[in-house]
Structures are given as C-alpha cells and as structure tokens.
Amino acid sequence: MKNIAVILLIVLMSVSFAACGDSSQEKNDSSTLKEAGETKVSKQESEDSKTQKPVSATESTSVPDEAENPDGGGENENAGATNVLVAYFSATNTTKGVAEYMADGLRADLYEIVPQEPYTDDDLDYNDDNSRSTMEMNDPAVRPAISGSVDNMDQYDVVFIGFPIWWETAPRIIDTFIESYDFSGTTVITFCTSGSSGIGPASSNLKKLCKGNPTWKRGRRFDGDVSQSTVNKWVDGFRLK
Ligand SMILES: Cc1cc2nc3c(=O)[nH]c(=O)nc-3n(C[C@H](O)[C@H](O)[C@H](O)COP(=O)(O)O)c2cc1C
C-alpha cells in the first residue's frame, strides 16, 4: 500500500514538472518575439526621428518621401528591362554617392551631369541673394549649360535622374538635362538628396518639362548618409535585373 502511494506521488510530481517546463518555454518564446518586435519598432523610430540637417534654403513643410512614396515597392512592369541609366547632378558629391550605389546595384550605366561652368562654394551660398545658385533658382527660365551629353539616350528603357534639392525643387541644370532628350517609351524615375525637403515639387516640375510622355515615377528622397543596402532595396523593388 505504501509502495503504491509512493509511485502515485512520483507520477504526480513528474506531470506537474512537465507542465512547468512547457509554460517556461512559452514564456521564453514570447519574450523572444517581443524583443524582436521591440528592436524593430525602436529601429524604425530611430530612423523616423533622425534629425534632418537644417540646410534648407527655405522653410520646408515636406515629409520624408520614403514614408509617403510607394514608388519602388514591388512593381514589376519593368521586368526584363535591362538597359538602365542612372544620370545625376551633384554639386557636393552627396547625390553622387547615392547614384553610384544605384548603378552598382543595378549594373546600370552611370552618367554625371557636369555643368559647363562648375559651381564654386560661393555659387552655392543660399544665404547670399546674389549667389549664382540663388539667382538661377529665382529665374525658372535659366538653363545652365551641360558639358557633354548621353550617347544614344534611345537605348535606355529606364532612366533614373538624381539631383540635390535646391530651394525646394531641382537645380535648373536638371531642367537643361530633361529638355535635351526625348524620353518616348522610357520610364523616368527621379531621386534626390536634401537637408529635409521632399522630392514631390521637384518631380512635378520636371515632369512638365519632359518630352515624349514617358512613364513617370516620382521616386524618392535619400538622406546623405543612406546605406547601400537601403538604396539597393529600393531599386530592387523595380525588378529591373
Ligand atoms: C543652393 C542650395 C539650396 C538648397 N536648398 C535646399 C532646400 O530647399 N531644402 C533642403 O532640404 N536642402 C536644401 N539644400 C541642401 C542640399 O539639398 C543637400 O545638401 C544635398 O544633399 C546636396 O547634394 P549634393 O552634394 O549632391 O549637391 C540646398 C543646398 C544648396 C547648395
């Protein structure tokens, strides 16, 4: 009788230990999930709250384009299009870095829009009402000359056009570039870097100047310190390879 009671006790104890083991496993799993979730959220929050450089020449009311702009996300109408050009203008090499990441990721041709007359530091002084950039941006009709041109623009299915934001829009030299070609049958995708201003107004202005009625995508703005993987992820969304 005593033996039976001992056996019963042992069985009861093993059952309750097993139950404890399961619940602590559950607890571990759920805390791992929670941690992963929290890491993701706080990383996103830190991205969102990144302080933008206060270099805007005008008061910016724009929100970052990456939050509002779906371009680049899972589209596939360009599938099979392998001939891609990344054209860019960059006065202080920020946009250049992004353009290089893009061309590298896409194995695309890279073309720098080089001003016939290079911009000096004084030219770029947006605090000076009489600086070259301020005067150009105050006159929508100005078309700064470009040195050289793209050989056979017709060969490209997709043309990315990158630039810094100046006074909330694209530098006038981008107007010169856009008006120099016929983009019939092409997909044009704009991108920019800036202190904080979005790409929206620049893209709308450029679209109006573009000949050939191409498929137009506003694209997005990048921070100057964007990583290559962020840029690659964006261009991968167009499925051009
Ligand atoms: C003349 C001038 C005007 C600018 N205007 C703006 C602006 O309106 N909004 C903004 O966010 N950044 C503005 N910026 C900052 C540039 O957009 C930013 O520094 C950009 O990343 C520079 O790119 P880049 O090095 O390729 O030239 C301006 C810079 C210059 C030189």
The ligand as a Tripos MOL2 file, in Angstrom:
@<TRIPOS>MOLECULE
LIG
   31    33     1     0     0
SMALL
NO_CHARGES

@<TRIPOS>ATOM
      1 C1         21.7730   76.3630  -53.1790 C.3       1 LIG1
      2 C2         21.2710   75.2870  -52.2710 C.ar      1 LIG1
      3 C3         19.9360   75.2330  -51.9220 C.ar      1 LIG1
      4 C4         19.4480   74.2240  -51.1130 C.ar      1 LIG1
      5 N1         18.1150   74.1750  -50.8170 N.ar      1 LIG1
      6 C5         17.6310   73.1750  -50.0440 C.ar      1 LIG1
      7 C6         16.2460   73.0900  -49.7750 C.ar      1 LIG1
      8 O1         15.4150   73.8860  -50.2270 O.2       1 LIG1
      9 N2         15.8280   72.0670  -48.9800 N.ar      1 LIG1
     10 C7         16.6860   71.1530  -48.4440 C.ar      1 LIG1
     11 O2         16.2450   70.2710  -47.7460 O.2       1 LIG1
     12 N3         18.0130   71.2020  -48.7130 N.ar      1 LIG1
     13 C8         18.4930   72.1820  -49.4980 C.ar      1 LIG1
     14 N4         19.8360   72.2270  -49.7880 N.ar      1 LIG1
     15 C9         20.7260   71.1610  -49.2680 C.3       1 LIG1
     16 C10        21.0290   70.1140  -50.3550 C.3       1 LIG1
     17 O3         19.8400   69.6490  -50.9740 O.3       1 LIG1
     18 C11        21.7250   68.8900  -49.7520 C.3       1 LIG1
     19 O4         22.8580   69.2830  -49.0390 O.3       1 LIG1
     20 C12        22.0850   67.8820  -50.8160 C.3       1 LIG1
     21 O5         22.2270   66.6060  -50.2400 O.3       1 LIG1
     22 C13        23.3580   68.2430  -51.5610 C.3       1 LIG1
     23 O6         23.5610   67.2780  -52.5720 O.3       1 LIG1
     24 P1         24.8860   67.2410  -53.4850 P.3       1 LIG1
     25 O7         26.0500   67.0610  -52.5410 O.co2     1 LIG1
     26 O8         24.6950   66.0650  -54.3550 O.co2     1 LIG1
     27 O9         24.9830   68.5270  -54.2090 O.co2     1 LIG1
     28 C14        20.3400   73.2440  -50.5880 C.ar      1 LIG1
     29 C15        21.7020   73.3170  -50.9240 C.ar      1 LIG1
     30 C16        22.1630   74.3230  -51.7540 C.ar      1 LIG1
     31 C17        23.6270   74.3650  -52.1240 C.3       1 LIG1
@<TRIPOS>BOND
     1     1     2 1
     2     2     3 ar
     3     2    30 ar
     4     3     4 ar
     5     4     5 ar
     6     4    28 ar
     7     5     6 ar
     8     6     7 ar
     9     6    13 1
    10     7     8 2
    11     7     9 ar
    12     9    10 ar
    13    10    11 2
    14    10    12 ar
    15    12    13 ar
    16    13    14 ar
    17    14    15 1
    18    14    28 ar
    19    15    16 1
    20    16    17 1
    21    16    18 1
    22    18    19 1
    23    18    20 1
    24    20    21 1
    25    20    22 1
    26    22    23 1
    27    23    24 1
    28    24    25 2
    29    24    26 1
    30    24    27 1
    31    28    29 ar
    32    29    30 ar
    33    30    31 1
@<TRIPOS>SUBSTRUCTURE
     1 LIG1         1 GROUP 0 **** ****
